[in-house]
Structures are given as structure tokens and as C-alpha cells.
Amino acid sequence: MDKPALKKQLLEGKSALDLILPISSITKELSDEDFRIITGTYERILYGINAYWENADDDSSSKPSLKLEPIFIVPAHTGCIRTVAIGGHFLASGSADEIIRLYDVKKRKEYGSLGGHHQGDVTDIKFHGKYMFSTSDDGTICLWRTKDWEFLKTLKGHKGRINSLAIHPSGRIALSVSSDRTVILWNLMSAKKASMTKLYRDEGLVVLWNTDGTKYAIMFDRKINVYNVSDAQVMTTIEHKSKFLCMRYFESSDKKEYIISGHEDKTIRIWEAETGKCVVEIVGHKFRIKTMETVKSKPSSESEPVTVLITASSDGVIKCWDVEAAIAAAESPEDITPLGEYNTKSRITCCTVHSGYAKTTGEVTVSEK
């Protein structure tokens, strides 16, 4: 697609977020959310949910809780939504219809769509700095410039569907895993493949960097391998008989690294990244854990921000958890309760989260899958 055609496509996009009628149950100002959860669904709908911190009562010793309220429901695609991602004030969704839809979530405007470059489902979207990366069933990665949404380049190297892409914190390199059972290291300075490693019998489903970029984790069907960047050797293997469906890195306030995983058996598990030991199991969903995200957000009654884990099960239920509190309650996991929850009554496939734009304390860990 040439530049004039792309700009025409973007300009003709309807403002879907403005066209959605306000939901009568909303009790807060639209711009007053502490953070916002956005989910994609099998029903081709984007679901936006605002989260607000509340005290349980007037007792200052009570634990804060989260109130979740729907803010928009947008019929965004003609196929199942596979991935959603936030970059700055942009929201992007990718679908089985091979299209990427773009929104400005701060202004609540739709920019339009990007299409014609992927020949298959859009499987993952990542933002970094001034760029957006999209992956597909066609085995390619497309690079876009967010300033004017110009398509810059296609990165080729895989021979099968790309399942997940992870950009290094430096923005200089990236990793991708594919159905071809390989992991590719990309040099983003030259936009070329740097190396390819075979995973042999296992297909990588999700790849993530840790906070400082010294390690990375690859999730497979029944295990997670943690690798050292220096030699690309497996440092730790985490295994479980229940299928792994999603994962996130988490660094505690004392700088200890954990990996959080969601499973087919409806359970959330938190593991020590260094040893592979499972420190706590959280049981709270009635169906499999389909996707998860983390966000740092500060309740008004607290002196420090809380790392909130957002989990969504395949029946459409979203739950929020205090990660540090869950680890502290490892000896009595039955005492772990969600900070808040909401039932979208949809089949959730993916999610992302961003801090409220009126807030200045939140930090977001952007979606992987």
C-alpha cells in the first residue's frame, strides 16, 4: 500500500469509541480511572473496563479494593481478535481478519485500520518507542512508524506462524518464537535476523524478557524455560502437568524475580524465576486462565503503588490480584482473595492494560499475548 492510500485509509476510519453510547451504570468520570483493562474476544468485540481504587469502609485500616466498570464495547473486527496492545495513547488490535485496528484511547477516537501487509491472522502486536511491530500466521514481522503509521519493512525468517514477539528493554534486539519450533534473535538496528536457534520437539508459545534484559523466558505447552542472555543456555526449567496458557514476569519490591503463569486447570501459579520453585497457587477462576497482565497502581490510602495482576478466564470473568500480598500469603493460599472482578460475559482471548491518563503513578507492563 502506498503512502497516499494508507493515509486515506486512516482518515476514513470511523470514531467507534465515540459512537458507543455511555453505559448507564457508570458512576465515575470517564477520565478518572486508576487504570483501564481492554480485552479482545472471540465475538470480535473490544471491551474496555475502568478500574477505580476504593476503601472497603471508613476504617483507615481496611484494605483497598477495586471497582471495575465497563466503559466501551466496540465491534472492532470481522474475525476473532487475537491480540491487543497499548503504546503511549494508542491502542492496536489484531485479528483473524488480517487487519490491525488503531484507536487513540486518550481522545476516545478511532484512527482507522492497517491492512494488506499480512497474509494471515495477526497474532501479536508490540510497541516500542516510536515503532509498532506486528506478527502473523504468515511467518512475518511488520514494522510500522507510529508518527504517521507508515509501513517501513517486513522481517522474514520463520517458516511458520509466529506465536509471540518480545522487544528487549534496550530496543536494540528482539526475540520471536514460531510454530516452526525455532527462536529468532533480531537485530532491530539493522532490521535483520541475527541468529536462529532450533527448539527441536517443542513449540514456543510465548517469549518474554525479564526487567533488566539479562534473561528471557519461553513458555511451552507443559513447561517454561528461563535462559541466560550471555550464553542462551537454560538456567531454570519450570514444569507442570497442567497446560501453560499465559505468563508474566514480576519483580518484587526486594528485587526478587518471579514468573506468574495461568493454566488449563483454572489455577494461577507464581514461581521463583531463579529456582523454578512454585511459591503459591491461586484458585479463583471457574474456567481456564486465558490471558494475564500486570500494572502498577497506587491506591490513595497507600504510600506505595501496588502491582496488580489482571487475569481473565475463558468464560469472560476478569479478576484483579495484589501480587505481593499473594506471595506473602503463600502459607495460607485460601486467604488470597481478588481485589475486584467483573464478568464481561464474552469469550476473552487477550488483554492489555494502561494506567489512567489523569494519574501519574502507574507503570504498565504491556501485553504479550
N, C-alpha and C positions, 0 to 999 in steps of 0.2 A: 504494500500500500504506500503510495507516495504521500509526501507531507501535506499537500492541499486536501487530499481525500481524508487523511487522518484528522486534520483539524475540523473538516466538515462533519465527520462522524462524531467528534467530541462535542461540537457546538449544537448538534441536533438532539443530544441526549435530553430526555425529559427530567424534570426535577422531582423524582419519585419520592424523596424524603419529605418534600414539601406537600406533595399531593396526598400523603397518608393523613387521614383525619385524626385529630388528637383523641387519645383514648380517654374515656370519661373517668376512669378510675385513677388517673394520675393526680397525685396530691402535692407534688413538689414542682418548683420551677424547672423548666426544661434544661437550663444551663447550670443547675445547682447540684448535679450528680457528683458523687465522690469518684466513681468510675463507671464505665459502661461496658457491658458484655454484648458481643454481637455473635450470633450463631448462624450457620448455614444449615440447610435441611434438605432431605430427600424430596420434600414438597416444592423445592425450587424457591423457597422464601428466605429472605434475610430477616432475622428477628433481633431487634435492639432492646436491651433491658438496662435501665438505670439502677445503680446501687447507691444507697444512702446509709451512712452510719447513724445508728440510733442507740440511745441508752435504754436499757430494759425498763427502768423506772427512775424516779428522782434520787434514788440511793446512789451516791457517787462511787460506791464500792462495787456496783453491778458491772458485769461485763458488757461491752458494747455489742450490738447485733447489727445485721444488715437487712434493710428493707429493699426488696427487688421489685421494680415496676416496669412493665413494658412501655416503650416509648415510640417504637415504629415496627411495622410489619410490612415488608416490601416484597412483592412478587418480582424477583430480580432476573431470573433466567428461564430458559425453556428446557433445561436439563438439571439433574441433581447437582447441588452446589458441593464442590469437592474441597474448597479451601477459601479461607478469608484471612486478610492481613491488614494491619494498620501501619502506616508510615507517616509520621507527623500528623496532619489533619486529614490525610487521605485514607479512605477505606477501599480495598480492592477485593473482589470476589471472583473466583474461577470455577468453571462448571464443566459438566459433560457436554455442554453445547459448544465448547471450544472458544468461548468468549470470556473476556475479563471485563467486569463492570466496575466503574470508578465513581466514588462519591466523596464529597467534602463533608465530613461528619461535623465539622465545626459550624459551617454555614447551613448544614442540612440541605445540600444541593447535590443532584446527580450530575456528573461530568459527561457521562456517555459510556462508550464501550471501545475496547481494543480487540480486534479480530483479524483473521486472515494469516496469522503467522504460525499458529499451532494447528497440526492436523490430528488432533486427538484431545481427550479430556485434559483440562488444565488441572494439574494435580497439586501444585504447591506454589505459593507466592511469598517472596521475601522482599522487604525494603532494607536499604542501607544507604544512608546519606542522601544523595540526590538521585539515586537509582532504584529501580524496581526490577526484580528477577522473577520470571515465571517458568515453571516446568510443566512437562506434558507427557501423556501416554506415547507421544511420538518420539520420545527419547532425546528431546532438545531442551535447551535453556534459552529463553529470550531475554535480552537486556533492553530496558526502557529508561529514558531520562524523564524524571517527574516534572521538570520545569515546564516542558511543552508536550510531554508524552510522546516524544519521538522514539520510534523503534531504532535501536542502534546496531544490534548484532545478534546472530544466533550462534550459540555454543553447541558444538556437536561432539559426541564421544561415546555415548551409551548406545547399546543395540536393543534396548527395551525400555519400557515405561520407567520414568524417573519418579520415585516414590517420595523423596524428600531432599531438600537443599538446606545447607547451613552456611551462613556467611561468618567468617572469622571476625572477632571483635575489632581487629585492625582494619577490616575491609579490603585487605590485600589478597586473601585467598578464600576459597570456599570448598566445601565437600558436597558431593551428591551420591545417593545410593539408588540402585535401579533393580528392576526385575531381571536384568542380565547378570545378577549376582556379582557386581563389581562396585567399588567405591572409587570415584574420580576426584583427584585434587586439582582444582582450577586456579590458575594464576589470573586474578582479576585485573592486574595492572596491564597485562597484555591481552586479556580475554581469550586465553588459550589453555588447553589441557596441559597440566604439568606432569601428572602421573596417573596410572590406573593400577588398582590392586584387586585381585580376584578374591572373592569371599567363598568360592567353591560351592559347597552344598547349600549355603544359607543366603536368603534374600534379605537385604537390609530394608527395613520399613521406615525407620526414622533415624536421622542423624542430627546430633546437637553438639555444639561447643560448650565447654564449661565457661565460667565467668571471665577468667583471665586468658582463655585461649590456649592453655598449656596441655589440655586433654580434650578428647571428644568421645562421645558415646554413640554406638549404633545399636538400635533396637531390632531384634529379630522376632520370629514367631514365639519362641519359648525362652529367650534369653536376651540380655543386654551385655555387650562388651564395652569396656572402657579402655581407651587406647592412650598411650603417651604420644604427644606430637613429635618428640625428639627422634623416636625410632619406629613409630607406627606399630609398636608391639602391644599386645593385650596386657593391660595392667590388672584388671579385675573382670571377672565374669559373674553376672547376676542371673540366676536361673529360677524358674518356677514352672510347675506343671500346667497352670492356667495361662492361656494366651496373653501376651502383652499386646495392648491395643494403642497405648499412648504413653508418653513420658515427658518429664521436665527436669532440668537441673534446678537445684536450690542450694544457696549458700546461706548458712545460718548467721546470726549476729556474732558468733565467735569464730566465723570464717571456716567452719567445717562444711564440706560438700556432701550433698545428698542427691539421690536420684529418686524422683517420685514417679510411680507407674500406675496405670489404670489397666484393669484386667477383665477378661471374659467372665470370671466368676463374681462380678459385681463389686470387687474389692479394690481399694486404693492401698498401695504399699509404698513405704518410704524406706530407702536403702542407704547405707553408708557407701559413698562412692569409692572410698579407698579400700574397704574390706569386703564389700558385697553383702554385708550383714543386713538383714531386714530388721529395722528397729521398731516399726509399728505397722499394724494393719488397720485400716479404717473401713468399717462396714456401715453403709448408709444408703446406698442405692439399691433399687429392686431389679435393675437390669444392668447389662454390661456397661463399663465405663468407656464411652466412645472417644472423648476428647478432653483435654485439660489445658489450663493456662494459669499463670501466676501474675499478680500485680501487687506493688507496694502501695499502701494507702493508710493515711493517718486519721484515726477517729479523733474527734475534738476533745474527748476526755482522756486521751493518752498522750504521753510525751514523745513517743517514738512511733514511726509507721509500722504497720502490721503487714506481713507477707500473706496475702490471701490466695489460697488455691481455689480455682474455679473448676469444678468437674461437671461434666454433662453425660448423662446416660442415654442409651438409645431410645428410651421412652419419652425423651424430651424434658426430663427433670434436671434442673441446674442447681447445684449446691455449692456454697462457699465455706471454706475452712480456714482456720488460723493454723498455719503450718508449724510455727514454733510451739504453739500450745499442744498440738497433736504429738510432736516429738517428746515434749515434756511429760505427756500423759501415757507414754509407752507401756508403763506397768499396769495401767488400768484403761485399756482402749475403749471399754464400754462407756467411759465418761466423755469420750470425744463426741461433740455434737456440732452440727453445722451452724455457722454464723447467720445464715439465711438461705432460703431456697425459693425456687419458682418453677412452675410446670408450664412449659410452652405448648404442651400437647402436640408436639411435632416430632419427627424423627431426625434428631440432630446428627449432623455429620462432622462438623468442625466448629471451632470458635476462636475468637480473638478478644482482646480487652484493651481499653485505653483509659487513662486517668481523666477525670473531669477537667475540661479546659479552663474552668474557673479556679481549679485547685493548683497548687504549686508544689505539693509534697510528694506526689505519686511518681513511681518509676514503673515502667511497663516491661515485662518480658514478652516479646512479640511471639505470635503463634507459630507453631511448627507444622502442625498438621491438623 
